């Protein structure tokens, strides 16, 4: 328990990212058709219009990888107070969020882009802490 308390900031941020990305990835898996349909419409007037299934697949893999790495990192902090995977989980999370930000900007969904930035700020802080 002391390991978790000593690394409380990192652990709380990792929990945040684990919840965020595992929920989003699992949602995409369970409702692939719904997500694909919505995103196809969302990007219908953008440069991404013909590549939505491929891009959605890439985002799905990165979200699940981010969530899993961050989850494993929490366990590592609990066990030995360190995490070899936390930096990678945080960095892949940041890259995933930057991809999502790009998508929202290209789709001209500026409110959606603002929401992504809310997630990006603590993620970048975690990358900083884990360096």
N, CA, C and O of each residue as an XYZ file, in Angstrom:
524
protein
N       0.810     -1.198      0.000
C       0.000      0.000      0.000
C       0.856      1.266      0.000
O       0.485      2.278     -0.594
N       2.016      1.196      0.679
C       2.905      2.358      0.727
C       3.377      2.744     -0.664
O       3.529      3.930     -0.957
N       3.614      1.748     -1.536
C       4.050      2.043     -2.898
C       3.008      2.861     -3.648
O       3.357      3.775     -4.395
N       1.741      2.542     -3.457
C       0.672      3.284     -4.125
C       0.574      4.705     -3.589
O       0.370      5.650     -4.351
N       0.719      4.853     -2.267
C       0.638      6.180     -1.665
C       1.834      7.038     -2.052
O       1.684      8.234     -2.304
N       3.013      6.440     -2.101
C       4.214      7.179     -2.469
C       4.152      7.668     -3.911
O       4.732      8.701     -4.243
N       3.451      6.930     -4.766
C       3.313      7.275     -6.185
C       1.870      7.645     -6.521
O       1.374      7.322     -7.600
N       1.202      8.325     -5.591
C      -0.232      8.589     -5.744
C      -0.564      9.365     -7.013
O      -1.537      9.033     -7.689
N       0.203     10.373     -7.350
C      -0.089     11.166     -8.550
C      -0.017     10.296     -9.791
O      -0.926     10.310    -10.621
N       1.060      9.543     -9.916
C       1.228      8.686    -11.083
C       0.133      7.625    -11.152
O      -0.428      7.370    -12.218
N      -0.164      7.015    -10.019
C      -1.168      5.948     -9.976
C      -2.547      6.491    -10.325
O      -3.280      5.870    -11.095
N      -2.907      7.636     -9.772
C      -4.223      8.217    -10.089
C      -4.339      8.571    -11.569
O      -5.387      8.355    -12.178
N      -3.281      9.107    -12.144
C      -3.300      9.411    -13.581
C      -3.366      8.125    -14.412
O      -4.033      8.088    -15.446
N      -2.687      7.092    -13.968
C      -2.754      5.809    -14.675
C      -4.147      5.194    -14.577
O      -4.632      4.603    -15.541
N      -4.784      5.326    -13.433
C      -6.160      4.848    -13.292
C      -7.067      5.608    -14.259
O      -7.906      5.013    -14.935
N      -6.890      6.919    -14.317
C      -7.653      7.767    -15.239
C      -7.513      7.281    -16.677
O      -8.509      7.144    -17.388
N      -6.285      7.022    -17.104
C      -6.051      6.573    -18.477
C      -6.540      5.146    -18.707
O      -7.035      4.826    -19.787
N      -6.405      4.297    -17.708
C      -6.903      2.923    -17.833
C      -8.410      2.931    -18.058
O      -8.915      2.269    -18.964
N      -9.120      3.683    -17.228
C     -10.577      3.778    -17.377
C     -10.936      4.371    -18.735
O     -11.779      3.835    -19.454
N     -10.294      5.468    -19.074
C     -10.611      6.171    -20.323
C     -10.434      5.276    -21.532
O     -11.341      5.156    -22.356
N      -9.279      4.648    -21.648
C      -8.976      3.916    -22.874
C      -9.574      2.524    -22.918
O      -9.979      2.071    -23.989
N      -9.644      1.830    -21.794
C     -10.290      0.512    -21.826
C     -11.780      0.657    -22.111
O     -12.332     -0.118    -22.893
N     -12.440      1.632    -21.493
C     -13.870      1.839    -21.761
C     -14.090      2.180    -23.225
O     -14.990      1.631    -23.862
N     -13.282      3.076    -23.762
C     -13.456      3.490    -25.154
C     -13.165      2.344    -26.119
O     -13.905      2.136    -27.081
N     -12.095      1.607    -25.864
C     -11.757      0.471    -26.720
C     -12.800     -0.629    -26.665
O     -13.179     -1.183    -27.697
N     -13.263     -0.945    -25.469
C     -14.291     -1.984    -25.327
C     -15.588     -1.545    -26.000
O     -16.269     -2.357    -26.626
N     -15.936     -0.255    -25.872
C     -17.124      0.261    -26.550
C     -17.014      0.092    -28.064
O     -17.983     -0.275    -28.729
N     -15.836      0.362    -28.595
C     -15.637      0.202    -30.044
C     -15.766     -1.268    -30.456
O     -16.320     -1.573    -31.512
N     -15.260     -2.163    -29.631
C     -15.388     -3.594    -29.925
C     -16.844     -4.059    -29.882
O     -17.300     -4.785    -30.766
N     -17.564     -3.634    -28.847
C     -18.937     -4.091    -28.657
C     -19.928     -3.429    -29.609
O     -20.967     -4.008    -29.922
N     -19.615     -2.222    -30.069
C     -20.515     -1.505    -30.976
C     -19.747     -1.009    -32.195
O     -19.798      0.171    -32.540
N     -19.036     -1.929    -32.839
C     -18.225     -1.583    -33.998
C     -19.075     -0.912    -35.079
O     -18.698      0.141    -35.595
N     -20.207     -1.504    -35.424
C     -21.047     -0.966    -36.500
C     -21.564      0.431    -36.165
O     -21.566      1.317    -37.020
N     -21.995      0.626    -34.936
C     -22.483      1.940    -34.529
C     -21.405      3.002    -34.582
O     -21.631      4.104    -35.081
N     -20.222      2.666    -34.062
C     -19.100      3.602    -34.097
C     -18.664      3.883    -35.522
O     -18.403      5.029    -35.887
N     -18.587      2.831    -36.326
C     -18.172      2.997    -37.719
C     -19.168      3.870    -38.484
O     -18.768      4.748    -39.248
N     -20.451      3.631    -38.279
C     -21.470      4.428    -38.957
C     -21.399      5.890    -38.567
O     -21.462      6.774    -39.421
N     -21.268      6.144    -37.265
C     -21.204      7.526    -36.795
C     -19.953      8.222    -37.327
O     -20.020      9.361    -37.788
N     -18.821      7.541    -37.263
C     -17.568      8.149    -37.715
C     -17.523      8.316    -39.233
O     -16.948      9.283    -39.733
N     -18.113      7.397    -39.955
C     -18.169      7.539    -41.412
C     -18.920      8.815    -41.776
O     -18.495      9.561    -42.658
N     -20.020      9.060    -41.103
C     -20.780     10.300    -41.323
C     -19.978     11.513    -40.857
O     -19.945     12.539    -41.536
N     -19.333     11.392    -39.700
C     -18.562     12.491    -39.111
C     -17.445     12.951    -40.051
O     -17.157     14.145    -40.138
N     -16.822     12.013    -40.747
C     -15.703     12.335    -41.631
C     -16.078     12.341    -43.111
O     -15.198     12.328    -43.971
N     -17.372     12.361    -43.415
C     -17.833     12.245    -44.806
C     -17.366     13.386    -45.701
O     -17.292     13.217    -46.918
N     -17.056     14.525    -45.135
C     -16.621     15.676    -45.929
C     -15.175     16.052    -45.627
O     -14.791     17.217    -45.726
N     -14.383     15.054    -45.257
C     -12.992     15.328    -44.900
C     -12.056     14.450    -45.727
O     -12.498     13.602    -46.502
N     -10.770     14.670    -45.547
C      -9.766     13.859    -46.258
C      -9.739     12.418    -45.767
O      -9.156     11.553    -46.421
N     -10.370     12.148    -44.609
C     -10.386     10.800    -44.048
C     -11.581      9.966    -44.501
O     -11.739      8.832    -44.049
N     -12.434     10.505    -45.390
C     -13.711      9.849    -45.695
C     -13.577      8.419    -46.208
O     -14.452      7.602    -45.920
N     -12.555      8.083    -46.935
C     -12.419      6.732    -47.463
C     -11.627      5.782    -46.587
O     -11.468      4.608    -46.920
N     -11.132      6.284    -45.469
C     -10.228      5.471    -44.643
C     -10.741      5.245    -43.222
O      -9.988      4.794    -42.360
N     -11.989      5.548    -42.974
C     -12.531      5.468    -41.614
C     -12.377      4.074    -41.002
O     -11.956      3.988    -39.849
N     -12.691      2.975    -41.701
C     -12.537      1.656    -41.062
C     -11.099      1.356    -40.631
O     -10.875      0.797    -39.557
N     -10.141      1.721    -41.457
C      -8.731      1.486    -41.126
C      -8.314      2.360    -39.949
O      -7.668      1.888    -39.013
N      -8.685      3.632    -40.001
C      -8.323      4.544    -38.918
C      -8.990      4.146    -37.608
O      -8.374      4.241    -36.546
N     -10.235      3.704    -37.670
C     -10.928      3.246    -36.467
C     -10.233      2.014    -35.889
O     -10.117      1.885    -34.670
N      -9.779      1.127    -36.737
C      -9.044     -0.056    -36.275
C      -7.751      0.332    -35.579
O      -7.408     -0.230    -34.539
N      -7.039      1.283    -36.144
C      -5.780      1.753    -35.542
C      -6.049      2.367    -34.176
O      -5.354      2.066    -33.206
N      -7.064      3.231    -34.102
C      -7.399      3.866    -32.827
C      -7.828      2.819    -31.800
O      -7.453      2.908    -30.631
N      -8.606      1.837    -32.229
C      -9.040      0.768    -31.329
C      -7.843      0.042    -30.725
O      -7.784     -0.150    -29.511
N      -6.906     -0.356    -31.546
C      -5.717     -1.074    -31.063
C      -4.911     -0.196    -30.101
O      -4.470     -0.664    -29.051
N      -4.723      1.061    -30.459
C      -3.942      1.958    -29.602
C      -4.650      2.239    -28.278
O      -4.001      2.337    -27.237
N      -5.974      2.369    -28.312
C      -6.711      2.586    -27.065
C      -6.591      1.381    -26.141
O      -6.331      1.536    -24.948
N      -6.777      0.192    -26.681
C      -6.661     -1.006    -25.855
C      -5.240     -1.179    -25.330
O      -5.046     -1.519    -24.162
N      -4.251     -0.948    -26.181
C      -2.853     -1.052    -25.753
C      -2.559     -0.037    -24.652
O      -1.913     -0.372    -23.659
N      -3.023      1.190    -24.818
C      -2.823      2.225    -23.796
C      -3.449      1.813    -22.483
O      -2.802      1.885    -21.438
N      -4.702      1.382    -22.517
C      -5.402      0.992    -21.302
C      -4.750     -0.187    -20.598
O      -4.629     -0.200    -19.373
N      -4.333     -1.171    -21.374
C      -3.690     -2.358    -20.797
C      -2.347     -1.999    -20.169
O      -2.057     -2.421    -19.050
N      -1.524     -1.225    -20.879
C      -0.217     -0.834    -20.330
C      -0.377      0.001    -19.061
O       0.361     -0.189    -18.093
N      -1.333      0.918    -19.064
C      -1.559      1.738    -17.867
C      -2.067      0.875    -16.712
O      -1.676      1.089    -15.564
N      -2.929     -0.091    -17.002
C      -3.421     -1.000    -15.969
C      -2.313     -1.851    -15.378
O      -2.235     -2.021    -14.161
N      -1.462     -2.384    -16.232
C      -0.320     -3.168    -15.760
C       0.597     -2.299    -14.901
O       1.155     -2.763    -13.907
N       0.745     -1.050    -15.293
C       1.612     -0.129    -14.548
C       1.122      0.089    -13.124
O       1.925      0.197    -12.198
N      -0.188      0.152    -12.949
C      -0.754      0.314    -11.598
C      -0.350     -0.877    -10.733
O       0.052     -0.707     -9.582
N      -0.458     -2.074    -11.290
C      -0.068     -3.277    -10.547
C       1.419     -3.260    -10.218
O       1.820     -3.639     -9.117
N       2.236     -2.822    -11.170
C       3.673     -2.751    -10.903
C       3.981     -1.771     -9.772
O       4.798     -2.064     -8.899
N       3.324     -0.604     -9.789
C       3.527      0.355     -8.697
C       3.116     -0.250     -7.364
O       3.789     -0.049     -6.353
N       2.005     -0.996     -7.359
C       1.526     -1.613     -6.114
C       2.514     -2.641     -5.590
O       2.713     -2.756     -4.381
N       3.131     -3.384     -6.491
C       4.024     -4.475     -6.093
C       5.398     -3.974     -5.666
O       5.890     -4.339     -4.598
N       6.018     -3.142     -6.494
C       7.398     -2.758     -6.183
C       7.687     -1.259     -6.225
O       8.844     -0.860     -6.088
N       6.674     -0.422     -6.410
C       6.889      1.019     -6.373
C       7.478      1.598     -7.634
O       7.808      2.784     -7.673
N       7.617      0.800     -8.653
C       8.157      1.259     -9.933
C       7.307      0.683    -11.053
O       6.535     -0.255    -10.854
N       7.466      1.267    -12.236
C       6.766      0.708    -13.378
C       7.569      0.927    -14.643
O       7.854      2.060    -15.031
N       7.924     -0.161    -15.272
C       8.618     -0.084    -16.554
C       7.654      0.281    -17.680
O       8.074      0.798    -18.715
N       6.367      0.013    -17.481
C       5.389      0.216    -18.547
C       4.672      1.567    -18.482
O       4.032      1.961    -19.458
N       4.761      2.279    -17.371
C       4.001      3.514    -17.204
C       4.370      4.560    -18.254
O       3.487      5.210    -18.814
N       5.651      4.726    -18.524
C       6.058      5.710    -19.530
C       5.508      5.339    -20.902
O       5.029      6.200    -21.641
N       5.580      4.057    -21.236
C       5.072      3.626    -22.543
C       3.557      3.773    -22.634
O       3.032      4.201    -23.662
N       2.861      3.420    -21.567
C       1.412      3.586    -21.540
C       1.014      5.044    -21.679
O       0.100      5.375    -22.434
N       1.697      5.909    -20.954
C       1.403      7.341    -21.020
C       1.732      7.915    -22.396
O       0.977      8.727    -22.931
N       2.847      7.497    -22.962
C       3.260      8.021    -24.268
C       2.326      7.550    -25.376
O       1.956      8.337    -26.247
N       1.946      6.292    -25.355
C       0.999      5.791    -26.365
C      -0.361      6.452    -26.169
O      -1.052      6.746    -27.144
N      -0.747      6.686    -24.925
C      -1.998      7.403    -24.652
C      -1.957      8.802    -25.254
O      -2.918      9.239    -25.886
N      -0.845      9.501    -25.058
C      -0.709     10.850    -25.611
C      -0.760     10.823    -27.144
O      -1.413     11.665    -27.760
N      -0.077      9.863    -27.749
C      -0.097      9.756    -29.206
C      -1.506      9.463    -29.713
O      -1.932     10.009    -30.731
N      -2.219      8.608    -29.008
C      -3.605      8.285    -29.373
C      -4.482      9.525    -29.288
O      -5.278      9.790    -30.189
N      -4.340     10.277    -28.220
C      -5.121     11.495    -28.064
C      -4.776     12.526    -29.142
O      -5.658     13.245    -29.613
N      -3.521     12.602    -29.528
C      -3.142     13.520    -30.603
C      -3.774     13.101    -31.934
O      -4.168     13.951    -32.732
N      -3.867     11.795    -32.169
C      -4.554     11.313    -33.379
C      -6.034     11.689    -33.339
O      -6.599     12.140    -34.336
N      -6.653     11.497    -32.174
C      -8.064     11.860    -32.029
C      -8.258     13.367    -32.200
O      -9.230     13.807    -32.815
N      -7.336     14.149    -31.658
C      -7.387     15.606    -31.818
C      -7.301     15.992    -33.290
O      -8.063     16.834    -33.764
N      -6.377     15.378    -34.002
C      -6.250     15.643    -35.435
C      -7.564     15.323    -36.163
O      -8.025     16.101    -36.998
N      -8.145     14.193    -35.842
C      -9.409     13.821    -36.468
C     -10.501     14.840    -36.217
O     -11.233     15.211    -37.135
N     -10.615     15.293    -34.979
C     -11.652     16.282    -34.657
C     -11.394     17.602    -35.379
O     -12.334     18.248    -35.842
N     -10.149     17.998    -35.476
C      -9.822     19.247    -36.177
C     -10.120     19.118    -37.679
O     -10.678     20.031    -38.287
N      -9.744     17.982    -38.264
C      -9.998     17.773    -39.697
C     -11.504     17.751    -39.969
O     -11.956     18.260    -40.995
N     -12.272     17.170    -39.062
C     -13.730     17.117    -39.214
C     -14.385     18.454    -38.855
O     -15.602     18.605    -38.965
N     -13.580     19.409    -38.431
C     -14.054     20.731    -38.025
C     -15.012     20.657    -36.844
O     -15.937     21.460    -36.718
N     -14.767     19.671    -35.979
C     -15.528     19.531    -34.744
C     -14.672     20.148    -33.636
O     -13.983     19.444    -32.899
N     -14.731     21.462    -33.538
C     -13.852     22.174    -32.621
C     -14.229     21.958    -31.155
O     -13.358     21.991    -30.285
N     -15.486     21.741    -30.876
C     -15.907     21.423    -29.507
C     -15.361     20.047    -29.120
O     -14.873     19.864    -28.004
N     -15.441     19.086    -30.031
C     -14.866     17.768    -29.788
C     -13.363     17.841    -29.576
O     -12.811     17.129    -28.737
N     -12.702     18.710    -30.341
C     -11.254     18.887    -30.190
C     -10.921     19.456    -28.810
O      -9.933     19.059    -28.193
N     -11.745     20.383    -28.333
C     -11.525     20.939    -26.995
C     -11.614     19.850    -25.932
O     -10.842     19.841    -24.973
N     -12.548     18.948    -26.108
C     -12.715     17.856    -25.149
C     -11.472     16.975    -25.119
O     -11.042     16.548    -24.048
N     -10.895     16.702    -26.280
C      -9.675     15.885    -26.347
C      -8.540     16.554    -25.572
O      -7.761     15.878    -24.899
N      -8.448     17.872    -25.665
C      -7.387     18.598    -24.959
C      -7.515     18.429    -23.445
O      -6.510     18.387    -22.736
N      -8.749     18.331    -22.954
C      -8.968     18.106    -21.516
C      -8.318     16.791    -21.082
O      -7.782     16.702    -19.978
N      -8.361     15.784    -21.930
C      -7.723     14.499    -21.637
C      -6.207     14.565    -21.866
O      -5.438     13.896    -21.176
N      -5.796     15.365    -22.827
C      -4.384     15.423    -23.208
C      -3.519     16.069    -22.124
O      -2.384     15.646    -21.908
N      -4.038     17.076    -21.453
C      -3.234     17.797    -20.457
C      -2.750     16.886    -19.327
O      -1.547     16.850    -19.070
N      -3.625     16.149    -18.641
C      -3.089     15.255    -17.590
C      -2.229     14.128    -18.154
O      -1.325     13.634    -17.479
N      -2.511     13.722    -19.389
C      -1.706     12.662    -20.004
C      -0.281     13.150    -20.233
O       0.674     12.427    -19.951
N      -0.131     14.360    -20.737
C       1.207     14.916    -20.948
C       1.923     15.136    -19.613
O       3.142     14.984    -19.526
N       1.173     15.490    -18.589
C       1.765     15.625    -17.257
C       2.315     14.285    -16.782
O       3.394     14.227    -16.191
N       1.580     13.214    -17.039
C       2.062     11.880    -16.661
C       3.313     11.505    -17.456
O       4.251     10.939    -16.895
N       3.339     11.809    -18.735
C       4.553     11.554    -19.536
C       5.731     12.279    -18.894
O       6.809     11.705    -18.738
N       5.527     13.526    -18.525
C       6.570     14.322    -17.874
C       7.033     13.656    -16.579
O       8.234     13.527    -16.342
N       6.088     13.234    -15.744
C       6.444     12.601    -14.468
C       7.221     11.299    -14.654
O       8.080     10.956    -13.841
N       6.909     10.578    -15.735
C       7.496      9.249    -15.933
C       8.847      9.296    -16.664
O       9.502      8.263    -16.802
N       9.264     10.454    -17.123
C      10.555     10.538    -17.823
C      11.708     10.380    -16.860
O      12.867     10.424    -17.272
